[in-house]
Amino acid sequence: MLAIAAVLGTVALGLVACGGSESGGGDAEGGSKTFAFVTNGKYAFWELAEPGVVKAGRDLGVEVLFRMPENTMSGQKQTLEDLLNRDVDGIAVSVLHPENQNPLLNRIADRVPLVTHDSDAPNSKRSCFVGVDNYEAGRLVGELALETLPEGGKLALFIGNLSQDNARLRRQGFLDVVLGRAEPTPLDRVDPTGAALEGTLADGRTFAVVGTYTDDGDTLKAKANCEDALNRYPDLVGVAGFFQYNPPACLTALRSKGSLGKVAVFGFDENEDTLNAIEAGHCAGTVVQNPYEYGYQSIRILEGLSRGDDSVLPEGGVLRIPARTIRKDDLAGFRAEVAAQRSVLEGR
């Protein structure tokens, strides 16, 4: 990860807007360019992307807009349309539904540099993607399950939706590991969600994934989904949540059923409730991304493209930000890292 350097110079900041903020490192009246970073909804996960966006704006002397629309295609579309009307100089977006949104994305890319982050739209005209390898990140969650469950058993999966590129790939990576597949599943295929999936590992352990529960970003539904799985399958040995709010929803459901600590929890992202559960021994660990770098690198690439500098583009059109697993022994260092990232916004 790039080190977080001390902020130098005078920075023009301010104007908090609904669903986002505006920050700058240059003089707007002097012709500073403006770049926008758009999320896929109003989730706590994105709180760590904003410092990266702001830091990039300061370092590069450009204006930056940070936008968190409602987690619907219509909400994201409206935000993107508004930014086009504002004549921004480049847009980075986490795509909610690649196939349905490709026409809009292509229209944006025809006007200004377009970067996707977190969730890709590989068949669009976007210039590049910034994010983890979501398939490999899902495999990390699967490996966490293997090291935690020596006897195998039944597992349930929880995720916002399977229309997003990142969601589909995380789930598939997890399945390929826990079902003992020798070869990765082709990335254009998704295992069915309506039936149990079972596989046996080389060491003889058998895992069965009894279902994949989606919630469309509704945290109450996420909790209800886990409660339903616990009721249907009282012999569950583990649950895995693949969006930031899913592990806390699972933990709440397990607590209400008196199963906290009895059913293993495997997390994704760095929700504070998940980190606290790892510290308490109620969650085996969590696989984290680096939203700060999503923000910083997206703005850096957009700024370079706006100047006609194609050298900022990563090889193959994909800038991989490594995912990693956080276990109990990693918590102190990880929390210090996150605190340093958040400090970018102090004094705004």
C-alpha positions in Angstrom: 0.0 0.0 0.0 1.1 3.5 -0.6 2.2 5.2 2.6 0.0 8.0 3.8 2.2 11.1 3.6 1.8 14.3 5.5 -0.4 16.8 3.8 1.5 19.7 2.4 0.3 23.1 1.3 -3.0 24.9 1.5 -6.0 22.8 0.7 -9.4 24.2 -0.3 -12.0 22.0 1.4 -15.6 22.2 2.4 -19.1 22.1 1.1 -20.6 18.8 2.3 -23.3 17.7 -0.1 -26.1 15.1 0.2 -24.7 11.7 -0.4 -21.1 12.9 -0.8 -18.6 15.7 -0.4 -16.5 18.0 -2.5 -12.9 18.6 -1.8 -10.0 20.1 -3.6 -6.3 20.6 -3.8 -6.3 23.3 -6.4 -7.8 26.7 -7.3 -11.1 26.1 -9.0 -11.2 29.6 -10.4 -7.8 28.9 -11.9 -9.1 26.1 -14.1 -8.6 23.1 -11.7 -10.0 19.9 -13.1 -12.7 18.0 -11.3 -13.0 14.2 -10.9 -15.8 12.2 -9.3 -15.7 8.9 -7.3 -19.1 7.2 -7.2 -19.9 4.2 -4.9 -22.5 1.5 -5.3 -24.5 2.6 -2.3 -24.4 4.2 1.1 -22.4 1.7 3.0 -19.9 2.1 5.8 -17.3 0.3 3.7 -16.9 3.5 1.6 -15.9 5.6 4.6 -12.3 4.5 4.0 -12.4 5.3 0.3 -13.2 9.0 0.9 -9.8 9.8 2.6 -8.0 8.2 -0.4 -10.1 10.4 -2.8 -9.3 13.5 -0.8 -5.6 12.7 -0.5 -5.3 12.2 -4.2 -7.0 15.5 -4.8 -4.6 17.3 -2.5 -1.5 15.6 -4.0 -2.6 16.3 -7.6 -4.0 19.8 -7.1 -7.5 18.9 -8.4 -11.1 19.1 -7.3 -12.7 15.8 -6.2 -16.3 14.8 -5.7 -17.2 11.9 -3.5 -20.7 10.5 -4.2 -22.6 7.8 -2.4 -26.0 7.3 -4.2 -28.8 5.0 -3.1 -27.9 1.3 -3.7 -30.2 1.1 -6.8 -29.5 1.3 -10.4 -31.8 4.3 -10.7 -30.0 6.1 -7.9 -26.6 5.4 -9.3 -27.8 6.4 -12.8 -29.1 9.7 -11.6 -25.8 10.5 -9.8 -23.8 9.6 -13.0 -26.1 11.7 -15.1 -25.8 14.7 -12.7 -22.0 14.4 -12.9 -22.1 14.4 -16.7 -24.3 17.5 -16.7 -21.8 19.1 -14.3 -19.0 18.5 -16.9 -16.6 16.7 -14.6 -13.3 15.7 -16.2 -13.5 12.0 -15.3 -15.6 9.5 -13.3 -14.7 6.4 -11.3 -17.7 4.1 -10.4 -18.4 0.8 -8.6 -20.9 -0.7 -11.0 -24.1 -2.2 -9.7 -25.2 -4.2 -12.7 -22.7 -4.4 -15.5 -24.9 -5.7 -18.3 -27.8 -3.3 -17.7 -25.5 -0.3 -17.2 -23.1 -0.8 -20.1 -24.9 1.6 -22.4 -24.7 4.4 -19.8 -21.1 3.6 -19.0 -20.2 3.7 -22.7 -21.8 7.0 -23.1 -19.8 8.4 -20.2 -16.6 6.9 -21.6 -17.2 8.6 -24.9 -17.1 12.0 -23.1 -14.6 11.7 -20.3 -12.2 9.1 -18.8 -14.0 6.3 -17.0 -12.6 4.0 -14.4 -14.4 1.2 -12.6 -13.5 0.3 -9.1 -14.5 -2.5 -6.6 -17.1 -4.0 -9.1 -16.1 -4.0 -12.7 -17.9 -3.8 -16.0 -15.3 -5.5 -18.2 -17.4 -5.4 -21.4 -17.9 -1.6 -21.2 -15.6 1.1 -22.6 -14.1 1.8 -19.2 -10.3 2.6 -19.3 -9.4 0.3 -16.5 -10.5 -1.4 -13.3 -9.1 -0.7 -9.8 -9.7 -3.4 -7.1 -9.0 -6.7 -5.7 -9.2 -9.9 -7.6 -12.6 -10.8 -6.3 -12.3 -14.4 -7.2 -9.1 -14.8 -5.3 -10.5 -12.8 -2.4 -13.4 -15.3 -2.3 -10.8 -18.1 -2.2 -9.2 -16.5 0.8 -12.5 -16.7 2.7 -12.8 -20.4 1.6 -9.3 -21.1 2.9 -10.2 -19.5 6.2 -13.2 -21.9 6.4 -10.9 -24.9 5.7 -8.5 -24.0 8.4 -11.3 -23.4 10.9 -13.5 -26.5 10.3 -11.4 -29.7 10.5 -14.5 -32.0 10.2 -16.2 -30.3 7.3 -19.9 -29.8 7.5 -22.8 -27.6 6.2 -22.2 -23.9 5.3 -24.6 -21.0 4.4 -23.5 -18.0 2.3 -24.9 -14.4 2.6 -24.4 -11.6 0.1 -26.1 -8.5 -1.2 -26.8 -9.8 -4.7 -25.3 -11.8 -7.5 -25.7 -9.2 -10.3 -22.6 -7.4 -9.3 -19.3 -8.6 -10.8 -17.5 -8.6 -7.4 -20.3 -10.5 -5.6 -20.5 -13.3 -8.2 -16.7 -13.8 -8.2 -16.3 -13.8 -4.4 -18.9 -16.5 -4.1 -17.4 -18.5 -6.9 -13.9 -18.4 -5.4 -15.3 -19.6 -2.0 -17.2 -22.4 -3.6 -14.3 -23.7 -5.6 -12.1 -23.9 -2.4 -14.6 -25.5 0.0 -16.0 -27.9 -2.6 -12.5 -29.2 -3.4 -12.4 -28.3 -7.1 -9.0 -29.0 -8.7 -9.5 -26.3 -11.4 -11.0 -22.9 -11.0 -14.5 -22.5 -12.4 -14.6 -20.4 -15.6 -15.3 -16.9 -14.6 -18.3 -16.6 -16.9 -20.2 -19.3 -15.0 -22.0 -19.2 -11.7 -23.0 -22.2 -9.6 -26.7 -22.4 -9.1 -28.1 -20.9 -5.9 -31.3 -23.0 -5.6 -29.8 -26.3 -4.6 -27.3 -27.5 -2.1 -23.7 -27.9 -3.5 -21.4 -30.6 -2.1 -17.8 -31.5 -2.5 -15.1 -33.7 -0.9 -11.6 -32.5 -0.3 -8.4 -34.5 -0.9 -8.2 -35.1 2.9 -11.6 -36.7 3.0 -13.6 -33.8 4.5 -16.9 -33.1 2.9 -18.5 -29.6 2.8 -22.1 -28.8 1.7 -23.1 -25.3 0.9 -26.9 -25.4 1.7 -27.7 -22.1 0.1 -26.8 -18.6 -1.0 -29.0 -15.9 0.6 -29.3 -12.5 -1.1 -30.6 -9.3 0.6 -30.3 -6.4 -1.9 -28.5 -4.3 0.6 -31.2 -4.6 3.3 -29.5 -5.2 6.6 -32.7 -6.3 8.3 -33.2 -8.9 5.5 -29.6 -10.0 5.9 -30.2 -10.8 9.5 -33.5 -12.5 8.7 -31.8 -14.6 6.1 -29.3 -15.9 8.6 -32.0 -16.6 11.1 -33.9 -18.6 8.4 -30.8 -20.6 7.6 -30.2 -21.4 11.2 -33.8 -22.6 11.6 -33.7 -24.7 8.4 -30.3 -26.2 9.1 -29.7 -26.5 12.9 -26.5 -28.5 12.0 -24.8 -25.6 10.3 -21.2 -25.4 11.2 -20.3 -22.1 9.5 -21.7 -19.0 7.8 -19.8 -16.7 5.4 -20.8 -13.1 4.6 -19.4 -11.4 1.5 -20.5 -7.7 1.8 -19.4 -5.6 4.8 -22.7 -5.7 6.6 -23.3 -9.4 6.2 -20.9 -10.7 8.9 -22.4 -8.3 11.6 -25.9 -9.4 10.5 -24.9 -13.0 10.9 -23.4 -12.3 14.3 -26.6 -10.6 15.4 -28.7 -13.6 14.2 -26.4 -16.1 15.9 -26.6 -14.1 19.2 -30.4 -14.1 19.1 -30.4 -17.9 18.5 -27.9 -18.6 21.3 -25.5 -19.9 18.7 -22.7 -17.3 19.0 -19.4 -19.1 19.2 -21.0 -22.4 18.2 -21.3 -21.6 14.5 -18.1 -20.4 12.8 -18.3 -17.0 11.1 -16.2 -16.0 8.1 -16.2 -12.3 7.2 -15.5 -9.9 4.4 -14.4 -6.3 4.8 -13.6 -4.4 8.0 -16.9 -3.6 9.7 -16.0 -2.7 13.3 -18.5 -5.2 14.6 -16.7 -7.9 12.6 -13.3 -6.8 14.0 -14.7 -6.8 17.6 -16.1 -10.3 17.0 -12.7 -11.5 15.8 -11.2 -10.1 19.0 -13.8 -11.8 21.1 -13.3 -15.2 19.3 -16.7 -15.2 17.7 -15.5 -14.7 14.1 -12.6 -16.7 12.6 -11.4 -13.8 10.5 -12.2 -11.4 7.7 -10.8 -10.8 4.2 -10.3 -7.1 3.7 -9.9 -4.9 0.6 -8.3 -1.5 0.6 -11.0 1.1 -0.2 -8.5 3.9 0.6 -6.4 2.8 -2.4 -9.5 2.4 -4.6 -10.1 6.1 -4.0 -6.5 7.3 -4.4 -5.6 5.2 -7.4 -8.9 5.9 -9.2 -8.3 9.7 -9.0 -4.7 9.4 -9.9 -5.5 7.4 -13.1 -8.3 9.7 -14.1 -6.1 12.8 -13.7 -3.4 11.3 -15.9 -5.9 10.2 -18.6 -7.4 13.7 -18.6 -3.9 15.0 -19.6 -3.6 12.3 -22.3 -1.0 10.4 -20.3 -1.8 6.7 -21.0 1.2 5.6 -19.0 -1.0 5.7 -15.9 -3.0 2.7 -17.2 -2.1 -0.6 -15.6 -1.0 -3.5 -17.8 -4.0 -5.3 -19.1 -6.4 -2.6 -17.9 -6.6 -3.9 -14.4 -4.9 -2.5 -11.3 -5.0 -5.2 -8.6 -5.1 -4.0 -5.0 -4.2 -7.1 -2.9 -6.8 -8.6 -0.5 -5.6 -10.0 2.7 -7.0 -12.0 5.7 -7.2 -10.4 9.1 -7.1 -12.7 12.1 -6.9 -11.9 15.8 -3.2 -11.5 15.8 -3.5 -8.9 12.9 -6.0 -6.7 14.5 -3.8 -4.1 16.3 -1.7 -3.4 13.2 -4.7 -3.2 10.9 -6.6 -0.9 13.2 -3.6 1.5 13.4 -3.5 1.5 9.6 -7.2 2.3 9.3 -6.8 5.1 11.8 -4.0 6.6 9.8 -6.1 6.6 6.7 -9.1 8.2 8.4 -6.8 11.0 9.7 -6.7 12.4 6.2 -10.1 13.9 6.8 -9.3 15.6 10.1 -9.7 19.3 10.2 -12.0 19.5 7.1 
